[in-house]
Amino acid sequence: GKGMDARGKEAEEAEGGEAGEREDHGVRVKSAAQQQQHQQHSPSMAPAVHRGKTPRISTADIPASSAAVPAGTLTKIPAHFEKLLESPMGAPVVPTNQWMPREGGLNPPPIFLAVGGMEMLIDMMHEAKDDGSKAQGASAVFEACANNPGNQTTLANAQGQGMHVMVALLKNGTPELKSKAAQAIAAACGSNAENRTAVVQAGGIQLLISLLNSNNVTMQENVANALANVIKLRLCDSGEQPVDQESVEFEGLRQLMLHGGVQALMRAMKEGSPRVKEAATAAMANAMEFSSENRKTFQEAGGIQFVLDLLKGGDPHAQENATTALWNSMVDNEDACTQVVQLGGISLLVQQVLAGTEVGQELAAGAIWKACASDPSIKDGVRIAIPGLVQLLLTGTPGAKEHAAGAIRSACVNSLKNKEELNKCGGVEALLSLIRDGSPRVGEQAGAALANAMANCEINQITAAQNGGMAILVSVLDREHENCSEMVGCCVTALRNICVGNKERQEELGQLDGIRKLIACIPQDREAIDSKKMLMTSYVLGTLWKSSTSCEANREVIRAHFMDGLQNLMTGERFSADVKSGAAAVIQMLSSNGTSLPPEPQKPADL
C-alpha cells in the first residue's frame, strides 16, 4: 500500500528578555516547488512515508558592547530598550510531505482520464459491481491520484460521488477492498480539500478509526495514511492562514477526536509495525497541528518517547515524520519541550542536522529553533549543532536555511559561547551572505540571527564589519518595506549592534548615508501608523541613538533632517510609550553631544 502526506509546522515570533523567551507557533508547509524537489528523492516532508511499494505520507538585542566603551559614549541603555534585549524575531516554518506511486502499478494514462476515465473508475467501484472490478477501480484511483493534485481535482469534479463510493467500500467491502479503498482515499486527499470534506461528510472518519484496530498491518498502514491526509487543513497545501475552527474544514479533526481517533493513533504508534508507526506518526503530527488538546494527550500518553525512538531507530522517512510530530508537540507546550530535553531529544535532533536527509535536516533545525526559544537551558546542548546549522546556511534548501538561521538566532540569545562557536564556524559570514542574496523570509531570520550574534560579542561585531557587513545591512534599508518590513526591522537592529561603542563603524554608517536611510524607514504618514510600523519606528530610534554616540557627523544629519520628527514622536498622542521614550533618548543625546545619559523613559500620560 501507499501512504500520503501530512505534516505541520510551527512558527511566528517571540518577545522576551534576558530572563527568558516566549514563542508562538502556527503551522506551515513546503511550497509546491519545494515539494517537487524533495519528491525526486522521497516524500516531501515530515509526515511522509515512502519506500518501495509503500507510498508514504508520507531581535534582536540592544545592549552596549561588553568591551571597554570609548570615552564620550553612552554607557546605559534606556529601560524601554532592555525588554527587547536579544529577543528573537520571526518564526520557524515546516513543509509538507508526499510520496510517489510504486513502479509497475496500474496508472491510468492522462488521455484516459481526460475523456471521462475517472467516471469509469468510480463506476467500477459501485456496489453492484463484482469484487474484482471494485479492486481494480480502487487501485487505479490510487495510482492516478498519488502525488498528483491535478488528478485529485479531476476526481473531486467527476460525476458519481467518487469519495462517497470509496467510503461505502470501507463499510461494506471485503478486508482487501477496505484496505484498497483506504489507500485510494489517502491518495485522493493528499492535496485536495474537497475530497477531504466529502470523506468526512460520508462518515469516513469513524470507519477509518475502526479499521485502524484491524490486525492486518497493510490495512493499518493504509488507514493511518488516509487519516493523516483527511484531517489535513488547507494551510498544509498552500500556506494560507487557517479558516475558522468552526468551519467544515475542521470537521475531520473534530470527528477524529470525538470517536477516539487520537487514542487509536497512539496505540498504533506504540504497538504497530515499523511502517504502521511511521504512518500513525504522520497522522498524529497533523492531529496536533491546530489542537492543544491533542498535543497534551500526545505528551501525557508517552508520545514524546515514541517519536524519539523512531528518531533513534527508524529509517530516514520515519525520522522525518518523527521530527515533525516532535515539533508540533512542542507548540505552546512547555511541558513537551521539557520532556524532549529530559529524554535526550536534543542530541537526536543534532544528529539529524548533521546526518539526516535534506528534509530531516530542515525539520530538525526547525525543532531545535522551537526548543531553544522555549527552554533557554538547552543552549549549551545545542552548541554541537552549530557547525551543522552553518552548513545548512551555505548548502541547504531555502526552508533549511530559514530554519537554520532561526535556530542560530535562538541559540545565540544570552549565550556568549554559542556566539563564539558561530564565529569559529564561519557563521557570521554565512549570515551576511543570506542577508545579501537570500529571500526576504530567509533574510529576516538571518538578520535577526546576526543581530543576536553581535549582541555583547565584540568578535562577531568585528568579523561582520571586516566582511562588508555595514554595507550589506545598509543596502537592506533601500528595499521596499511593504514586501520585507520584517527583514528590514531585523537588519536595523543588527546595525545598532554593529555600531555599539565603536566610533569607526559609526562613521562608516554615516559615510554610507545610513543615517538618512534609517530616518527614511520611519513612516511619514504618522496618522496611519499601525503596530508593525510603530515597532519599526522604535527599532530605528534605538539604532539612531547607538550609531551616533561617538560620531558628531551622524548627530548633525539627525539634527538637520529629523528634529521636528523627533519632537512629534515624543509628544504625539498616537505613539507608544516605547516610541516616545526612544525619541526622548535621541533628543537628549543630541543636546548633550552624546556624552551624557539619556533620561529614563517617562510613563505616557494616557496610561
Secondary structure, DSSP 8 states (H G I E B T S, - for coil): ---------------EETTEE----------HHHHHHHHTTS-SSSS---BTTB-----B-----SS---TTS-----HHHHTTTTB--S------------TTS----HHHIIIIIHHHHHHHTSTTS-HHHHHHHHHHHHHHHTT-HHHHHHHHHSTT-HHHHHHHHHHHS-HHHHHHHHHHHHHHTSS-HHHHHHHHHTTHHHHHHHHHT-S-HHHHHHHHHHHHHHT--HHHHH------TTSGGGHHHHHHHHTTHHHHHHHHHHHS-HHHHHHHHHHHHHHHHT-HHHHHHHHHTTHHHHHHHHHHHS-HHHHHHHHHHHHHHTTT-HHHHHHHHHTTHHHHHHHHHHHS-HHHHHHHHHHHHHHHHH-GGGTTTTGGGHHHHHHHHHHS-HHHHHHHHHHHHHHTTT-HHHHHHHHHTTHHHHHHHHHHHS-HHHHHHHHHHHHHHHTT-HHHHHHHHHTTHHHHHHHHTTS-HHHHHHHHHHHHHHHHHHHTT-HHHHHHHHHTTHHHHHHHTS-S-GGG--HHHHHHHHHHHHHHHHTTTT-HHHHHHHHHHHHHHHHHHHH-TTS-HHHHHHHHHHHHHHHTTT-S--------TT-
